[in-house]
Amino acid sequence: MATWIWAVAAVVLFAVYLSWTAGRLDRLHARIDAARASLDAQLLRRASVAVELATSSLLDPAASILLLEAAHGARQAEAEQREVAESALSLALRAVLDEPAQVAALRDAPGGEEAVRDLVEAVRRVPMARRFHNDAVRAARAVREHRLVRYFRLAGRAPFPMAFEMDDEPPAALTPEGAPA
């Protein structure tokens, strides 16, 4: 009789463990969804600020066109091409605003100080949001790779989480290290 009790207790403990793991995996997937929404919002904010800057007549026409096309491409990109389009916007921002003298001239123009401040905030938040998203993805992948999770299909029909890889390096002149004194 004692053997049956121990066997039932072991099965119950195993079921509790599986339930706890499934709940943990569900919370990780919810965290990924929230982090992805935050990343999307920050990317959209960065593209919007870039469009505002490009259409503000604070930049020369060639820089405005380059920045406007990259920002428009980032905003309109399909999901499969989003990482490439966002990387192109990062490259365009670095091409237009990489020199401290360019940023200083932009700050001196009427309305330029506010435009630069908005852009600095936007380009600083994107890497943080991407890092939070990728950390959540890494944690969910680690749990999903366990054998019990795979054997008992605890992830259900949730798609395998994918990291968001893009070039998010800000222009050097917009970082604290590269900003003019």
C-alpha positions as CSV (number, residue, x, y, z in Angstrom):
1,M,0.0,0.0,0.0
2,A,2.8,2.4,0.8
3,T,4.3,1.8,-2.6
4,W,1.0,3.0,-4.2
5,I,1.0,6.1,-2.1
6,W,4.6,7.0,-3.1
7,A,3.8,6.3,-6.7
8,V,0.7,8.6,-6.6
9,A,2.7,11.3,-4.8
10,A,5.5,11.1,-7.4
11,V,2.9,11.4,-10.3
12,V,1.2,14.3,-8.5
13,L,4.6,16.0,-8.0
14,F,5.6,15.4,-11.6
15,A,2.2,16.9,-12.8
16,V,2.7,19.9,-10.5
17,Y,6.2,20.4,-12.0
18,L,4.8,20.2,-15.6
19,S,2.1,22.6,-14.7
20,W,4.5,25.0,-13.2
21,T,6.8,24.8,-16.2
22,A,3.9,25.4,-18.6
23,G,2.9,28.4,-16.6
24,R,6.4,29.7,-16.6
25,L,6.6,29.3,-20.3
26,D,3.3,31.1,-20.8
27,R,4.6,34.0,-18.7
28,L,7.8,34.1,-20.8
29,H,5.7,34.2,-24.0
30,A,3.6,37.0,-22.5
31,R,6.8,38.9,-21.6
32,I,8.1,38.4,-25.2
33,D,4.8,39.9,-26.5
34,A,5.1,42.9,-24.2
35,A,8.7,43.4,-25.0
36,R,8.0,43.2,-28.7
37,A,5.2,45.8,-28.4
38,S,7.6,48.1,-26.6
39,L,10.3,47.5,-29.2
40,D,7.8,48.3,-32.0
41,A,6.7,51.5,-30.2
42,Q,10.3,52.6,-29.8
43,L,11.2,51.8,-33.5
44,L,8.1,53.7,-34.6
45,R,9.0,56.6,-32.4
46,R,12.6,56.7,-33.8
47,A,11.2,56.6,-37.4
48,S,8.7,59.4,-36.6
49,V,11.3,61.6,-35.1
50,A,13.6,61.0,-38.1
51,V,10.7,62.0,-40.5
52,E,10.1,65.1,-38.4
53,L,13.7,66.0,-38.6
54,A,13.9,65.3,-42.3
55,T,10.9,67.5,-43.1
56,S,11.8,70.3,-40.8
57,S,14.2,72.0,-43.3
58,L,16.9,72.0,-40.6
59,L,19.0,69.6,-42.8
60,D,20.4,70.1,-46.3
61,P,18.1,68.6,-49.0
62,A,20.3,65.5,-49.7
63,A,20.4,64.6,-46.0
64,S,16.7,65.2,-45.7
65,I,15.9,62.9,-48.7
66,L,18.2,60.2,-47.4
67,L,16.8,60.3,-43.9
68,L,13.2,60.5,-45.1
69,E,13.5,57.5,-47.4
70,A,15.1,55.4,-44.7
71,A,12.5,56.4,-42.1
72,H,9.7,55.8,-44.5
73,G,11.1,52.4,-45.4
74,A,11.4,51.5,-41.7
75,R,7.8,52.5,-41.1
76,Q,6.3,50.7,-44.1
77,A,8.5,47.5,-44.0
78,E,6.8,44.1,-43.9
79,A,7.6,41.9,-40.9
80,E,10.2,39.8,-42.8
81,Q,12.1,42.9,-43.9
82,R,11.7,45.0,-40.7
83,E,15.2,44.2,-39.3
84,V,16.9,45.3,-42.6
85,A,14.8,48.4,-42.9
86,E,15.5,49.5,-39.3
87,S,19.2,48.8,-39.8
88,A,19.1,51.0,-42.9
89,L,17.5,53.8,-40.8
90,S,20.4,53.4,-38.3
91,L,22.9,53.7,-41.2
92,A,21.1,56.8,-42.6
93,L,21.1,58.5,-39.1
94,R,24.8,57.8,-38.8
95,A,25.5,59.1,-42.3
96,V,23.6,62.3,-41.6
97,L,24.5,63.0,-38.0
98,D,27.8,61.3,-37.3
99,E,29.9,64.5,-37.0
100,P,29.7,66.6,-33.8
101,A,29.9,69.8,-36.0
102,Q,26.7,68.7,-37.8
103,V,24.8,68.2,-34.6
104,A,26.1,71.5,-33.1
105,A,24.9,73.3,-36.3
106,L,21.6,71.6,-36.0
107,R,21.2,72.5,-32.3
108,D,22.0,76.2,-33.2
109,A,19.2,76.4,-35.8
110,P,15.7,77.5,-34.6
111,G,13.9,74.5,-33.3
112,G,17.0,72.4,-33.6
113,E,17.6,71.9,-29.9
114,E,14.2,70.2,-29.5
115,A,14.6,68.1,-32.6
116,V,18.1,66.9,-31.4
117,R,16.8,66.2,-27.9
118,D,13.9,64.1,-29.3
119,L,16.2,62.2,-31.6
120,V,18.7,61.5,-28.8
121,E,15.9,60.1,-26.6
122,A,14.6,58.0,-29.5
123,V,17.9,56.5,-30.5
124,R,18.9,55.7,-26.9
125,R,15.7,53.8,-26.2
126,V,15.8,51.5,-29.2
127,P,18.9,49.4,-28.1
128,M,17.4,49.1,-24.6
129,A,14.0,47.9,-26.0
130,R,15.8,45.5,-28.3
131,R,17.9,44.1,-25.5
132,F,14.9,43.5,-23.3
133,H,13.1,41.7,-26.2
134,N,16.1,39.5,-27.0
135,D,16.6,38.7,-23.3
136,A,13.0,37.5,-23.1
137,V,13.5,35.5,-26.2
138,R,16.7,33.9,-24.9
139,A,14.9,32.9,-21.6
140,A,12.0,31.4,-23.4
141,R,14.2,29.5,-25.8
142,A,16.2,28.1,-22.9
143,V,13.0,26.7,-21.3
144,R,11.6,25.4,-24.6
145,E,14.8,23.5,-25.3
146,H,14.4,21.2,-22.3
147,R,13.4,17.7,-23.1
148,L,10.3,17.5,-20.9
149,V,9.0,20.7,-22.5
150,R,9.4,19.2,-26.0
151,Y,8.2,15.7,-25.1
152,F,5.0,16.9,-23.4
153,R,4.6,19.8,-25.8
154,L,4.2,22.4,-23.0
155,A,4.7,25.3,-25.4
156,G,1.5,24.4,-27.2
157,R,1.1,26.0,-30.6
158,A,3.1,29.1,-29.7
159,P,5.7,29.9,-32.4
160,F,9.3,29.5,-31.6
161,P,10.5,33.0,-30.4
162,M,12.9,34.8,-32.7
163,A,15.3,37.5,-31.6
164,F,15.2,40.9,-33.3
165,E,18.7,41.5,-34.8
166,M,19.4,44.9,-36.3
167,D,22.1,47.6,-36.4
168,D,21.0,49.9,-33.6
169,E,24.2,51.8,-33.0
170,P,23.4,55.5,-32.6
171,P,25.3,58.3,-34.4
172,A,28.5,59.0,-32.5
173,A,27.7,62.7,-32.2
174,L,24.4,61.8,-30.4
175,T,26.0,59.7,-27.7
176,P,27.4,61.2,-24.4
177,E,30.9,60.2,-25.4
178,G,30.8,61.9,-28.9
179,A,28.6,64.9,-28.1
180,P,30.3,68.3,-28.4
181,A,31.2,69.9,-25.1
